[in-house]
């Protein structure tokens, strides 16, 4: 009986992911890909256009192995300073050091990408 309940709970969780989470993620990805560069150099912090801003790397953290991830703490325009997380090990971060300048792409108030030295 317990196994049947656990199986049903797992099935419901899977259905919930497909119905609730996946469509939102796909819609967000489509919106990001459709976003155009901002027309003004000064924009509100949560605009849906792509804003480029200069940042300084304050700290870099990299975790290797299974479930690898990386993050960088950036300082720059006050509305956008903070930690940027990457789902996996980011090759660019291996070449950067605290104090270096990067260009961050800001979308909807979040830094979604960084580039430096011709690499994104």
PyMOL commands that set and color helices and strands:
alter all, ss='L'
color gray80, all
select helices_A, chain A and resi 2-34+78-80+91-95
alter helices_A, ss='H'
color red, helices_A
select strands_A, chain A and resi 51-63+69-76+82-86+101-107+110-115
alter strands_A, ss='S'
color yellow, strands_A
deselect
rebuild
show_as cartoon
